Amino acid sequence: MSKDLFGTDGVRGQANSWPMTAEVALRLGAAAGRHFRRDKQEHRVVIGKDTRLSGYMIETALTAGFTSTGMNVFVLGPVPTPAIGYLTHSLRADVGVMISASHNPAIDNGIKFFGPDGFKLSDDDEASIQNLLGQDIALAAPENIGRARRLDDARGRYIEYAKTTFPGRKRLDGLRIVIDCANGAAYRTAPAVLWELGAEVIPIGVEPDGFNINAECGSTYPQTAARKVRESRADIGICLDGDADRVILIDETGHIIDGDQIMGLIASHWAREGRLQGNALVATVMSNLGLERFLESKGIGLERTAVGDRHVVEMMRAKGHNLGGEQSGHIVMTDYATTGDGVIGALQFLAAMVETGKKASQLGRVFDLVPQKLVNIRYARDKAPLDSDEVQQAIADGEATLGTSGRLLIRKSGTEPLIRVMGEAEDQALLNEVVDKIVDCVNRAS
């Protein structure tokens, strides 16, 4: 198995096609089990998943792989990705696994690994597992084969933990909240957290059937929640993605509050309280220039990374920061979680509403956006659009046209066969012209 399995967020692909097959999942479980079995003591792994039909197949195959190397498996069922980070550490497990393709459609799936500290695996660990896949993996003796058991209260453990991140003695009484769970991993946990804190909860996207995860719902399609907020006259809408590590909010008027605005609010609030470690926020190159200018006006720094919450967390840990995230809604608060957590991120915004008495619309616009345009172009897997001379020339021409008044970011997605073309400039008409020309060229090369 010489091909590289790991992308920017674990292993991902279309279900029942390489690499998301039962065979690969079994070998991946065995390789990860062998990598983490460093002595003869009992070893544990926790496995969670979202609501995709293919999750059953991959869960079973991974369990077989891990137990074949002597690892004992706790099977959690559908839980949010951040619950895996939390429970891996809480259960003193050697490794955690989340079976999910996050915001991708139901036909895709993925496998994300977490180390014993609850954080996603390092490049070195992934390389070691990849290397083991190409070897004969040493299996356990018959008497040392691992056991598998279902942990029935995993969801409840996470619900109780999530509530502890909300300010003590504060409640959500009087708030009417629409929660869109994207028919995904948090379809039971998120509504329960809000209800137990006292909110009137209006749940949508809570009827998973194995195929409807992220389908016209959730953080990648907030229009559904926005309509529900207006119809029900709710105070706020919360949109999660399929594995609930992202959150997008909707104010009471139906307007979208993205990850940049949420991070800006939390960063300024924490800075005032002296809680913002390193007095800086970590965000990616996709975050709006308006966020950077807002933070600068507050005396707060901004550290930028490559796209992906994993890169954000790596920089946060390296430089000692406790707040970071992405415009797409990954909000990482290492005081509370080891990865992006949509539920806990939403609770921080709700805490600001409760403490200030302000509406979501008043808190959700902390800075003015610099015009930004993002277009995603799907390409054939056997094509390489960015290698095209025509595309490269269009990018160079666009950069020259924008000059110092804007910027371009063109990249391949690390999780899907997409080219993402993003531009930013004060002049919206000029921005549209530049981005549209590049998009046309990419489409021809795709």
C-alpha positions in Angstrom: 0.0 0.0 0.0 2.4 2.7 -1.3 -0.1 5.5 -1.8 -0.3 8.2 0.8 -3.5 7.7 2.8 -3.4 10.7 5.1 -4.6 14.1 3.9 -5.0 17.4 5.8 -7.6 15.8 8.2 -7.0 12.0 8.4 -8.0 9.6 5.7 -11.0 10.5 3.5 -12.7 9.4 0.3 -15.8 8.0 -1.2 -17.2 5.1 0.7 -16.5 1.6 -0.7 -13.8 3.1 -3.0 -10.1 3.3 -2.1 -9.1 4.3 0.5 -12.5 4.1 2.3 -13.0 0.4 2.0 -13.5 -2.2 4.7 -10.1 -3.8 3.7 -8.2 -0.6 4.2 -10.0 0.3 7.4 -9.1 -3.2 8.8 -5.5 -2.8 8.0 -5.4 0.8 9.2 -6.8 -0.3 12.5 -4.2 -3.1 12.8 -1.4 -0.7 11.9 -2.6 2.0 14.3 -3.0 -0.7 17.0 0.5 -2.0 16.5 1.9 1.6 16.5 0.3 2.4 19.8 1.1 -1.0 21.5 4.4 -0.1 23.1 4.4 -2.6 26.0 2.4 -5.6 27.3 0.0 -3.6 29.4 -3.7 -3.3 28.6 -4.3 -0.9 25.7 -7.5 0.9 24.8 -9.0 2.7 21.8 -12.3 4.6 21.5 -14.2 4.7 18.2 -17.0 7.1 17.4 -18.8 8.0 14.2 -21.3 10.3 12.6 -24.5 9.1 11.0 -23.4 7.9 7.5 -24.6 4.5 6.4 -21.0 3.5 5.7 -20.0 4.2 9.3 -21.3 0.8 10.3 -18.9 -0.9 7.8 -15.9 1.1 8.7 -16.5 0.9 12.5 -16.7 -2.9 12.3 -13.5 -3.2 10.2 -11.5 -0.8 12.4 -12.7 -2.8 15.5 -11.5 -6.0 13.9 -8.1 -4.4 13.1 -7.5 -3.0 16.5 -8.6 -6.1 18.4 -6.4 -8.3 16.2 -3.4 -6.5 17.6 -4.6 -6.8 21.2 -6.2 -3.5 21.6 -9.5 -3.3 23.7 -12.1 -1.2 21.9 -14.8 1.1 23.3 -17.4 1.7 20.6 -19.3 4.9 21.2 -21.7 5.2 18.3 -22.7 8.6 17.0 -20.9 11.4 18.9 -19.3 14.7 17.9 -15.7 14.7 16.9 -14.7 16.8 19.9 -16.2 14.2 22.2 -13.6 11.7 20.9 -10.8 14.0 21.9 -12.4 14.5 25.3 -13.2 10.8 26.0 -9.8 9.5 24.6 -8.1 11.5 27.4 -10.8 10.8 30.0 -10.8 7.1 29.5 -6.9 7.0 29.5 -7.1 5.4 26.0 -4.0 5.1 23.8 -5.8 6.3 20.7 -9.2 7.7 19.6 -10.8 7.4 16.2 -13.6 9.4 14.7 -15.3 8.0 11.6 -16.6 11.0 9.7 -16.2 13.0 6.5 -17.3 16.2 8.4 -19.1 18.5 6.1 -18.8 16.3 3.0 -21.9 14.6 1.4 -23.1 11.2 2.7 -21.4 9.2 0.0 -18.0 10.1 1.5 -16.5 9.1 4.8 -13.2 9.5 6.7 -11.1 8.3 9.6 -9.5 10.8 12.0 -7.1 9.6 14.7 -6.5 11.2 18.1 -3.5 10.5 20.4 -3.7 9.8 24.1 -3.6 13.5 24.9 -6.8 14.0 22.9 -5.2 15.9 20.1 -5.0 14.9 16.5 -2.0 12.8 15.6 1.3 14.4 14.5 2.7 14.0 11.1 5.3 11.6 12.6 2.7 9.3 14.0 0.7 9.3 10.7 3.9 8.5 8.8 4.7 5.6 11.2 1.2 4.1 10.7 1.5 4.6 6.9 4.8 2.8 7.0 3.3 -0.2 9.0 0.6 -0.6 6.3 3.3 -1.7 3.9 4.6 -4.4 6.2 3.4 -7.6 7.7 1.7 -6.4 10.8 2.4 -8.5 13.9 -0.9 -9.9 15.3 -1.6 -10.7 18.9 -1.5 -14.3 20.2 -4.9 -16.0 20.4 -5.1 -15.5 24.1 -4.2 -11.8 23.7 -6.8 -10.7 21.1 -8.6 -7.6 22.3 -12.2 -7.2 23.4 -14.8 -4.8 22.1 -17.6 -3.3 24.2 -20.1 -0.5 23.6 -19.9 2.5 26.0 -23.6 3.3 26.4 -23.2 6.6 28.3 -20.6 8.2 26.0 -23.1 10.8 24.8 -24.2 11.7 28.3 -20.6 12.1 29.5 -20.0 14.7 26.7 -23.2 16.5 27.4 -22.3 17.0 31.1 -18.8 18.1 30.1 -20.0 20.6 27.5 -22.3 22.2 30.1 -19.4 22.9 32.5 -17.9 25.3 29.9 -20.9 27.6 30.3 -20.5 30.2 33.1 -21.4 28.9 36.5 -24.9 29.7 37.8 -25.9 31.2 34.4 -28.8 29.7 32.4 -30.4 30.1 29.0 -33.8 30.8 30.4 -35.9 32.9 28.1 -33.9 32.2 24.9 -35.5 30.5 22.0 -32.8 28.7 20.0 -33.0 27.0 16.7 -30.4 24.2 16.5 -29.6 22.6 13.2 -27.6 19.4 13.7 -27.1 18.6 10.0 -28.6 15.1 10.6 -25.2 14.4 11.9 -23.2 13.3 14.9 -24.7 15.8 17.4 -28.4 15.2 16.6 -29.0 14.1 20.2 -26.2 15.8 22.2 -26.6 19.4 21.0 -30.3 19.8 21.7 -29.9 18.1 25.1 -27.1 20.6 26.1 -29.2 23.6 25.3 -32.4 22.2 26.9 -30.6 21.2 30.1 -29.3 24.8 30.3 -32.8 26.1 30.2 -33.3 27.2 26.6 -36.5 26.7 24.5 -35.0 24.5 21.8 -36.3 24.2 18.2 -34.3 21.3 16.7 -33.9 20.7 13.0 -31.6 18.3 11.1 -32.2 15.7 13.8 -33.6 12.8 11.7 -30.6 11.1 10.2 -31.3 8.2 7.8 -27.7 7.4 6.8 -28.0 9.5 3.6 -29.2 13.0 4.6 -26.2 14.2 6.6 -25.3 17.8 5.5 -28.0 17.7 2.9 -29.4 21.2 2.6 -28.8 21.7 6.3 -26.1 22.4 8.8 -23.2 24.9 8.7 -22.6 24.5 5.0 -26.3 25.3 4.2 -27.4 27.8 6.9 -30.3 29.0 4.8 -32.5 26.3 6.3 -31.8 27.4 9.9 -32.2 31.1 8.9 -35.7 30.4 7.6 -36.6 28.6 10.8 -35.2 31.4 12.9 -37.4 33.9 11.1 -40.5 31.7 11.1 -40.2 30.9 14.8 -39.0 34.3 15.9 -36.1 32.7 17.6 -33.3 34.7 19.4 -30.5 32.8 17.6 -29.8 29.9 15.3 -26.9 27.4 15.7 -25.8 25.4 12.7 -23.4 22.5 13.1 -21.7 20.4 10.5 -21.9 16.6 10.2 -19.4 15.8 13.0 -20.2 19.0 15.0 -16.7 20.4 15.1 -17.9 23.5 13.2 -20.5 26.2 14.0 -22.1 29.0 12.1 -24.6 31.2 13.9 -27.8 33.0 12.7 -28.9 36.2 14.4 -32.6 37.0 15.2 -33.0 38.7 11.8 -31.8 35.7 9.9 -28.3 37.0 9.0 -25.3 34.7 9.1 -22.5 35.0 11.7 -19.4 33.2 10.5 -16.4 31.9 12.3 -14.4 35.1 11.9 -17.1 37.2 13.7 -17.4 34.5 16.5 -13.6 34.5 17.0 -13.5 38.2 17.0 -16.1 38.4 19.7 -14.5 35.7 21.9 -11.0 37.1 21.4 -12.0 40.7 22.5 -14.0 39.3 25.4 -11.2 37.1 26.6 -8.6 39.9 26.2 -10.7 42.2 28.4 -10.8 39.5 31.1 -7.1 38.7 30.8 -7.8 35.2 29.5 -6.4 35.4 26.0 -3.0 33.6 26.2 -0.3 35.3 24.3 -2.7 38.2 23.5 -3.3 36.7 20.1 -5.7 34.8 18.0 -4.6 32.0 15.6 -6.6 31.9 12.3 -5.9 30.7 8.8 -5.1 32.6 5.6 -8.8 32.4 4.7 -9.9 34.7 7.6 -11.1 38.1 6.5 -8.8 41.2 6.5 -11.5 42.9 8.5 -10.9 40.5 11.4 -7.2 41.4 11.3 -7.9 45.1 11.4 -10.4 44.7 14.2 -8.0 42.8 16.4 -5.2 45.3 15.7 -7.5 48.1 16.9 -7.9 46.2 20.2 -4.2 45.6 20.6 -4.6 41.9 19.8 -2.3 39.9 17.5 -3.3 37.6 14.7 -1.2 34.6 13.8 -2.1 33.1 10.4 -1.7 29.4 9.3 -2.4 27.2 6.4 -6.0 26.1 6.0 -7.2 23.4 8.3 -8.0 23.3 12.0 -5.1 20.9 12.5 -2.6 23.6 11.4 -4.4 26.1 13.7 -4.0 23.7 16.7 -0.4 23.0 15.9 0.5 26.7 16.0 -1.6 27.3 19.1 0.3 24.6 21.0 3.6 25.7 19.7 3.2 29.3 20.7 1.0 28.9 23.8 -2.2 30.4 22.5 -5.6 29.2 23.7 -7.9 30.5 21.0 -8.0 29.9 17.3 -10.1 28.7 14.4 -11.3 29.2 10.9 -13.8 31.3 9.1 -15.7 28.1 8.2 -16.6 27.7 11.9 -13.9 25.7 13.5 -13.6 27.4 16.9 -10.7 25.9 18.9 -10.5 26.8 22.6 -7.8 24.6 24.2 -9.0 25.7 27.7 -12.0 23.4 26.9 -11.3 21.1 23.9 -8.5 19.7 21.9 -10.1 20.4 18.5 -12.9 22.5 17.0 -16.1 22.2 19.0 -19.3 23.6 17.5 -21.4 23.2 20.6 -18.9 24.7 23.0 -18.2 27.5 20.6 -21.9 28.3 20.4 -22.1 28.3 24.2 -19.4 31.0 24.4 -21.5 33.2 22.2 -24.6 32.4 24.2 -22.7 33.3 27.4 -22.0 36.7 25.9 -25.7 37.2 25.1 -26.7 36.2 28.7 -24.0 38.3 30.4 -24.6 41.5 28.3 -28.3 41.2 27.6 -27.6 42.1 24.0 -29.2 40.5 20.9 -27.3 38.1 18.6 -27.3 40.8 15.9 -25.6 43.3 18.2 -22.8 40.8 19.2 -22.4 39.1 15.8 -21.0 42.0 13.8 -17.8 43.0 15.7 -16.1 44.2 12.5 -16.9 45.2 8.9 -16.0 42.7 6.3 -13.6 43.4 3.5 -15.4 42.1 0.3 -14.4 38.5 -0.2 -15.4 36.1 -2.9 -14.9 32.3 -2.7 -15.8 29.9 -5.5 -15.3 26.1 -5.3 -14.8 24.2 -8.5 -15.1 20.4 -8.6 -12.5 18.7 -10.9 -12.0 15.2 -12.2 -9.7 13.2 -10.0 -7.4 12.4 -12.9 -6.9 16.1 -13.6 -4.5 18.7 -12.1 -6.1 22.1 -13.0 -3.6 24.2 -11.0 -0.7 22.8 -13.2 -2.3 24.4 -16.3 -0.2 27.2 -17.8 -3.4 29.0 -18.6 -4.5 28.9 -15.0 -1.1 29.9 -13.7 -1.1 32.9 -16.1 -4.6 33.9 -15.0 -3.5 33.8 -11.3 -0.5 36.0 -12.1 -2.6 38.5 -14.0 -5.1 38.6 -11.2 -2.4 39.3 -8.6 -1.0 42.1 -10.8 -4.4 43.6 -11.2 -5.2 43.6 -7.5 -1.7 44.8 -6.5 -1.6 45.9 -2.9 -5.4 46.6 -2.8 -6.3 42.9 -2.3 -5.1 39.4 -2.3 -5.8 36.0 -3.9 -5.7 32.5 -2.4 -6.1 29.6 -4.8 -5.6 26.1 -3.5 -6.7 22.4 -3.7 -9.0 21.2 -0.9 -7.3 18.7 1.3 -10.6 16.7 1.8 -12.5 16.9 -1.5 -11.6 17.1 -5.3 -12.2 20.9 -5.3 -10.2 23.9 -6.3 -11.0 26.8 -4.0 -10.5 30.3 -5.5 -10.7 33.1 -3.0 -10.1 36.8 -3.5 -10.3 39.8 -1.3 -10.4 43.5 -2.2 -12.0 46.7 -1.2 -13.4 47.1 -4.7 -16.2 44.5 -5.1 -16.5 45.0 -8.9 -12.7 44.6 -9.4 -12.7 41.5 -7.1 -15.5 39.9 -9.1 -13.7 40.5 -12.4 -10.5 39.0 -11.2 -12.0 35.9 -9.5 -14.4 35.2 -12.3 -11.5 35.1 -14.9 -9.6 32.6 -12.8 -12.6 30.5 -12.2 -13.3 30.3 -15.9 -9.7 29.1 -16.6 -9.9 26.5 -13.8 -13.2 25.2 -15.1 -11.7 24.7 -18.6 -8.8 22.8 -17.1 -11.0 20.6 -14.9 
